[in-house]
Structures are given as C-alpha cells and as structure tokens.
Amino acid sequence: MKLLIVDDSALMRRQLAALFEQAGGFEVRLARNGREAVAENQAFEPDVVTLDINMPEMDGLTALSQMMVERPVPVVMLSSLTEKGALATFEALHLGAVDYVAKPGGTISTSLDEIGRQLVAKVRGAARARPRAAVAPVAKAPPAPIREARPAQAPVARPAAPAGDGVVLVGVSTGGPRTLESILPQLPATFPWPVVVAQHMPASFTLPFANRMDGLCQLKVVEANRPLPLEAGTIYICKGGADGQIVSRMGRPVLQPRPEHREHLWHPSVELLGRSALEHYAPAAVVAVMLTGMGHDGADAFAEIARRGGRTVAESEESAVVFGMPAELIRRGGAQQVLPAQQIAAQLLAWAGC
C-alpha cells in the first residue's frame, strides 16, 4: 500500500514513517507541507494520505481541497483535541477526508505511543473507502421523494407509530459527520420523534459537532452530556468519551451518558443504545438507522430491533464511505430497507407519517 505522510514536523514525519514501516505492508513517502502534498499526490499516486492541518506554505485544508479536485484519494486527518481542531476536522470531512485521528497532548513520542495502533487501523480502513469531493450543504432542503428501495430482505410493511411514541436511533462511524449532514437537515421542525445519534467520536469533538449540526438542521441539535428527557423536535448527539443509554425517569425515557465500559469496543456504543431503547420503548416504536462505518457496532442490537417488530434501514454500499457497519446489519438479516444516504430522510418521514 502506498502511503503519503504529510507533516511540517521532521520528527513527526520520521516517527510516523517508522510506525508504518514497522507495521508492514506500506511503501511510505513524506511531504513537508500542503504544496508538496498536492504535488506528491500526482507524482507518487498514493493509496492513502495522512494529512496534518496546520502547516506553512499551504495548510492541510487547502491542500485537501486541491487533492480532491485533481486526484481524489482517501485522506486521514491528524487533528488536535481542541475545539479549534474539531472545527477544522469537520471542515476537512466536508471537503472529502475519510477519517481522522485526534492527537493527544504531550510529546510527539508519547502521542504516537497512544494513537499508533488506531492510526494504522484507520489508514488500512481508509484504503477501502470511497473518497468524495466536497458537496454543497443541504441545510433546510425539502425532503427528496421516496424512490424504490433495494431491500436486503422483503420489506415489512408497518403503519407509522403515533406521534410522540417513536424514537429514531442512528449508528455511524467513519464518514459519519458528512453523511449526517446530508440526512438530518432534511427532517422538518415538525418531525414527531426524537433522534438519537451514536457517532464514534472523541469527547472534545461531540459538542462542536452538535453545534455545527444545530446550525444546519431545522430540528434542535444538542450534545447529551447530562441526563436529558427524549422529546420530539430534538436531535441528541451522544457525548464522546462515554456511552449513551436510554433509561426511565418518572415514567419518561431519558438519554443519559455513562462511562465507557470495556464490554463495548466502540464509543459512544451503538450496541448499548439499541439494547437500551428496547427496554423502554415498544419495539414497533423504534426506528434504527445504520450508516457508514468500520466494524460491527450495533449490528446485533439493530437486528434484534427488526426481529421484535421495529423498523430498520442500512445505508447502501453505493453511498457509504465505508460499507462495514451497514453490511454487518444486512448480513445478520436485520436491514428491512437498504437505501443510499440521500433517500433515508424521506423514508423516516414516511414512517413518521409526515
């Protein structure tokens, strides 16, 4: 696999090169800034690029935008764990980056020790992804008409649940922020059910992401950083560095964060969210949506939702950045509808009777 490492720090370039050479299977080339990155993307034709954001001569975002026009390539961003770093990362994902790794603070060597395995795994995963150039935002756009779905199994016709009785669960990982930007803004302010999103993301990223989505969506978007009653008209982003769990308080469903637990591999856990929803909602009132991402988080819980009478959608391979999590739900027979991302909001509206 041909890998281009782009970073203005000579020490970081050397240590990243050593990390991937030790991992095996990588032919590595180095670039010192965005201008060199753009040139090497054409000359070296890498399979994957790791790209720093803050660099002299040409920053990472400018370089990314040029690469996605001239020669689209899977890009993994290296981002700081600050709010500014999070905002730049979301912009990079909008421009077409596939994934990111948040660099912890401290010395370079310590940082690499902490993120090395994760970075190698994400780069290998990115090689299977579909890079896409930036698209115009869809905020406030009217819902698209429903087109015929390609079901993983015969669709199950069910009437819409009464307003106020339903809940929508969304599980998503790699490629998620941009995919969510294409779906959630299509839901009108009158959408009758709460929407709960478990997006695999660090703790410092979910609040800026919720704020970004709040500016795009007609529904209110909040980070669930404390116990919050689940109410219609609101999209809840499960807090990073924790897991979102639905519980009951005074007879009402409440979304509350709980500390990460090693029984779950990914966080916020889609699996825990799905299982907890079945404990506090009638299965027929639960709609589960599985979007792009690596791994199988939530596939078992969402398949159980389908078996018990809920409704499920898996994003189709044609639109998924990484067709991992949706493919796992389909493989388990738990996807009643398989739809490209641009059709999912319309399906939710139909089920909600909007």
Legacy VTK file of the C-alpha trace (Angstrom):
# vtk DataFile Version 3.0
C-alpha trace
ASCII
DATASET POLYDATA
POINTS 354 float
0.000 0.000 0.000
1.416 3.407 -0.994
1.153 5.921 1.861
1.933 9.630 1.736
2.652 11.202 5.148
2.273 14.983 5.260
3.520 16.902 8.301
5.645 20.011 8.802
7.498 18.465 11.772
10.586 16.495 10.712
10.449 14.499 13.939
6.779 13.618 13.407
7.474 12.580 9.818
10.280 10.261 10.917
8.257 8.708 13.706
5.181 8.237 11.552
7.304 6.640 8.826
8.856 4.277 11.364
5.400 3.403 12.737
4.053 2.338 9.339
7.252 0.624 8.219
7.170 -1.421 11.415
3.500 -2.266 10.811
4.442 -3.728 7.421
2.789 -3.543 4.043
3.381 0.181 3.445
5.503 1.988 0.882
5.977 5.380 2.523
6.762 8.773 1.043
6.999 12.032 3.024
5.886 15.621 2.369
6.614 18.712 4.473
3.616 20.896 3.644
0.412 21.112 1.663
2.116 22.261 -1.518
4.360 19.191 -1.543
1.343 17.026 -0.700
-0.561 18.211 -3.773
2.464 17.525 -5.992
3.146 14.085 -4.473
-0.497 13.097 -4.815
0.001 13.377 -8.579
3.558 12.021 -8.820
3.507 9.228 -6.202
-0.197 8.328 -6.620
-0.636 7.158 -3.009
-3.438 4.826 -1.929
-3.876 6.790 1.325
-2.656 10.130 2.714
-2.212 11.174 6.341
-2.515 14.944 6.490
-1.723 17.443 9.213
-3.859 20.599 9.301
-1.545 23.396 10.461
1.424 23.706 8.063
3.384 26.533 6.405
3.183 27.487 2.689
-0.114 25.625 2.268
-2.267 24.337 5.139
-3.917 20.927 5.210
-7.421 22.119 4.345
-6.259 23.979 1.249
-4.191 21.001 0.149
-7.092 18.637 0.757
-9.466 20.718 -1.358
-6.987 20.691 -4.261
-6.284 16.967 -3.994
-9.982 16.096 -4.012
-10.415 18.031 -7.251
-7.246 16.930 -9.056
-6.932 13.312 -7.868
-9.357 12.170 -5.140
-7.619 9.944 -2.606
-8.591 8.598 0.841
-7.237 11.044 3.431
-6.905 10.582 7.194
-6.514 13.889 9.036
-4.294 14.329 12.111
-6.190 16.721 14.383
-5.639 18.315 17.767
-8.024 17.575 20.632
-9.152 21.199 20.865
-12.385 22.868 19.814
-10.471 24.643 17.046
-9.029 21.308 15.961
-12.505 19.762 15.949
-13.944 22.537 13.781
-11.080 22.186 11.299
-11.614 18.418 11.262
-15.313 18.748 10.417
-14.379 21.117 7.600
-11.876 18.533 6.347
-14.516 15.804 6.428
-16.856 18.080 4.488
-14.123 18.650 1.901
-13.755 14.898 1.418
-11.432 13.452 4.083
-12.424 9.910 5.030
-11.416 9.842 8.683
-9.299 11.495 11.335
-7.171 10.672 14.343
-7.159 13.053 17.282
-3.640 13.652 18.547
-3.419 13.700 22.347
-1.324 16.331 24.052
2.216 15.843 25.293
5.423 14.958 23.493
5.394 13.594 19.971
6.716 10.177 21.030
4.096 9.841 23.767
1.348 10.870 21.372
2.385 8.233 18.847
2.507 5.554 21.528
-1.120 6.382 22.380
-2.521 6.625 18.840
-0.211 4.363 16.833
-2.389 1.259 16.637
-5.511 3.329 15.974
-3.790 5.313 13.233
-2.540 2.201 11.417
-6.010 0.624 11.604
-7.684 3.766 10.282
-5.230 4.101 7.418
-5.795 0.478 6.411
-9.546 1.037 6.617
-9.339 4.268 4.632
-7.729 2.381 1.761
-11.096 0.625 1.255
-13.090 3.868 1.387
-14.509 5.940 -1.439
-13.070 9.472 -1.437
-15.504 12.179 -2.493
-15.063 15.861 -3.218
-16.974 18.435 -1.210
-20.651 18.899 -1.915
-22.919 21.864 -1.335
-24.664 21.819 2.077
-28.234 20.564 2.157
-29.400 22.601 5.134
-33.087 23.426 5.104
-33.602 21.475 1.873
-37.017 19.871 1.377
-37.116 16.078 1.635
-36.449 14.164 -1.535
-39.211 11.930 -2.897
-39.039 8.305 -1.884
-37.714 6.033 -4.550
-37.926 2.285 -4.585
-35.601 0.738 -2.007
-33.320 -2.200 -2.580
-34.200 -4.388 0.399
-31.815 -6.807 1.984
-34.902 -8.947 2.519
-38.555 -8.445 1.712
-39.685 -5.108 3.235
-42.013 -5.365 6.181
-44.990 -3.000 5.853
-45.919 -1.439 9.183
-48.091 1.553 9.984
-46.453 4.642 11.375
-46.332 4.825 15.166
-48.437 7.578 16.773
-46.748 10.948 17.096
-44.712 11.154 20.279
-44.431 7.379 20.680
-41.439 6.733 18.461
-37.696 7.179 18.586
-35.068 7.163 15.840
-31.642 5.681 16.608
-28.689 6.373 14.324
-25.438 4.418 14.473
-22.484 5.756 12.496
-18.696 5.872 12.470
-16.146 6.507 9.700
-17.505 9.062 7.241
-20.359 9.880 9.595
-20.277 13.658 10.032
-20.594 14.383 6.345
-23.239 11.663 5.884
-25.274 13.045 8.781
-25.054 16.498 7.185
-26.763 15.036 4.120
-29.612 13.406 6.084
-30.579 15.224 9.283
-31.128 18.725 7.789
-33.905 17.211 5.658
-36.023 16.483 8.750
-38.565 19.283 9.358
-39.074 21.060 12.671
-42.386 19.190 12.959
-40.738 15.741 12.935
-42.650 13.927 15.719
-39.924 11.743 17.240
-36.598 12.373 18.996
-33.488 11.345 17.076
-30.525 9.872 18.980
-27.154 9.684 17.211
-24.277 7.476 18.365
-21.348 8.752 16.277
-17.958 7.307 17.224
-16.075 10.445 18.216
-13.710 11.756 20.937
-15.131 13.592 23.948
-13.886 17.015 22.835
-15.432 16.705 19.372
-19.106 15.977 20.048
-20.071 19.413 21.390
-18.590 21.311 18.401
-20.218 18.744 16.126
-23.609 19.211 17.798
-23.249 22.990 17.485
-22.350 22.656 13.811
-25.353 20.423 13.145
-27.635 22.768 15.086
-26.773 25.466 12.566
-27.672 23.169 9.667
-30.805 21.441 10.923
-34.388 22.580 11.359
-34.578 20.403 14.476
-32.677 21.477 17.585
-29.389 19.581 17.994
-27.759 19.089 21.407
-24.914 17.121 22.919
-26.253 14.660 25.504
-23.665 15.498 28.154
-26.127 15.008 31.035
-29.428 13.138 31.508
-31.922 14.638 29.042
-35.601 13.702 28.506
-36.159 12.451 24.975
-38.514 14.898 23.285
-39.815 15.428 19.767
-38.128 18.235 17.852
-34.629 17.422 19.104
-31.612 15.534 17.769
-29.362 14.219 20.531
-25.650 13.615 19.842
-24.315 11.083 22.350
-21.339 12.529 24.194
-17.940 11.273 23.091
-15.758 9.547 25.639
-18.920 7.980 27.071
-21.875 5.838 26.018
-25.451 6.996 25.570
-28.031 4.855 27.341
-31.824 5.234 27.403
-33.285 4.882 30.894
-36.622 5.690 32.519
-37.117 8.599 34.927
-40.582 9.182 36.382
-42.085 7.143 33.581
-40.333 9.095 30.803
-37.474 7.945 28.555
-34.253 9.790 29.290
-30.927 9.677 27.446
-28.033 9.682 29.881
-24.277 9.355 29.362
-22.438 6.656 31.246
-18.691 5.941 31.441
-17.167 3.824 28.699
-17.046 0.119 29.523
-14.652 -2.415 28.060
-17.531 -4.733 27.120
-18.064 -2.380 24.164
-15.274 -1.856 21.619
-16.500 1.443 20.157
-17.794 4.601 21.821
-20.347 6.030 22.012
-21.688 2.487 21.723
-24.394 1.874 19.113
-24.995 -1.584 20.583
-25.753 -0.248 24.064
-28.004 2.470 22.666
-30.040 -0.039 20.670
-30.394 -2.522 23.538
-31.428 0.183 25.981
-34.074 1.531 23.582
-35.760 -1.875 23.528
-36.018 -1.761 27.315
-38.005 1.487 27.353
-39.866 1.664 24.027
-42.251 -0.771 22.382
-40.218 -2.401 19.584
-42.689 -1.166 16.933
-41.935 2.415 18.031
-38.179 2.081 17.379
-36.581 3.056 14.064
-32.890 2.150 13.739
-30.643 3.584 11.026
-27.182 2.134 10.381
-24.838 4.386 8.435
-21.272 4.283 7.174
-18.521 2.963 9.415
-15.933 0.259 10.057
-16.677 -2.695 12.299
-19.951 -4.158 13.522
-21.034 -1.908 16.400
-24.811 -2.058 16.833
-25.445 -4.770 14.238
-26.698 -7.291 16.798
-28.927 -4.787 18.627
-30.418 -3.353 15.430
-31.071 -6.850 14.064
-32.892 -7.621 17.314
-34.970 -4.467 16.866
-36.025 -5.736 13.439
-36.824 -9.219 14.738
-39.010 -7.817 17.504
-41.090 -5.595 15.228
-39.109 -2.382 14.867
-38.058 -0.776 11.598
-34.503 -0.676 10.318
-32.540 0.932 7.490
-28.983 0.230 6.366
-27.117 2.682 4.171
-26.377 1.129 0.797
-22.897 0.376 -0.463
-23.262 2.904 -3.265
-23.267 5.863 -0.846
-21.403 4.526 2.217
-17.879 5.854 2.677
-17.059 2.561 4.427
-19.571 -0.249 3.939
-18.755 -2.025 7.200
-21.436 -1.396 9.808
-24.334 -1.384 7.301
-23.010 -4.580 5.689
-22.932 -6.295 9.077
-26.564 -5.394 9.746
-27.542 -6.705 6.306
-25.541 -9.905 6.861
-27.490 -10.554 10.062
-30.789 -10.156 8.192
-31.628 -7.044 10.187
-31.945 -4.453 7.401
-35.537 -4.113 6.254
-34.570 -1.321 3.854
-31.223 -0.683 2.140
-31.088 2.895 0.893
-28.495 5.421 -0.289
-27.975 8.220 2.197
-29.915 10.755 0.153
-33.120 8.676 0.443
-33.021 7.878 4.161
-34.643 11.084 5.435
-37.589 10.566 3.073
-38.062 7.052 4.453
-38.049 8.375 8.029
-40.645 10.970 7.104
-42.863 8.314 5.544
-42.643 6.097 8.620
-43.404 9.048 10.877
-46.458 9.911 8.811
-45.084 13.325 7.813
LINES 1 355
354 0 1 2 3 4 5 6 7 8 9 10 11 12 13 14 15 16 17 18 19 20 21 22 23 24 25 26 27 28 29 30 31 32 33 34 35 36 37 38 39 40 41 42 43 44 45 46 47 48 49 50 51 52 53 54 55 56 57 58 59 60 61 62 63 64 65 66 67 68 69 70 71 72 73 74 75 76 77 78 79 80 81 82 83 84 85 86 87 88 89 90 91 92 93 94 95 96 97 98 99 100 101 102 103 104 105 106 107 108 109 110 111 112 113 114 115 116 117 118 119 120 121 122 123 124 125 126 127 128 129 130 131 132 133 134 135 136 137 138 139 140 141 142 143 144 145 146 147 148 149 150 151 152 153 154 155 156 157 158 159 160 161 162 163 164 165 166 167 168 169 170 171 172 173 174 175 176 177 178 179 180 181 182 183 184 185 186 187 188 189 190 191 192 193 194 195 196 197 198 199 200 201 202 203 204 205 206 207 208 209 210 211 212 213 214 215 216 217 218 219 220 221 222 223 224 225 226 227 228 229 230 231 232 233 234 235 236 237 238 239 240 241 242 243 244 245 246 247 248 249 250 251 252 253 254 255 256 257 258 259 260 261 262 263 264 265 266 267 268 269 270 271 272 273 274 275 276 277 278 279 280 281 282 283 284 285 286 287 288 289 290 291 292 293 294 295 296 297 298 299 300 301 302 303 304 305 306 307 308 309 310 311 312 313 314 315 316 317 318 319 320 321 322 323 324 325 326 327 328 329 330 331 332 333 334 335 336 337 338 339 340 341 342 343 344 345 346 347 348 349 350 351 352 353
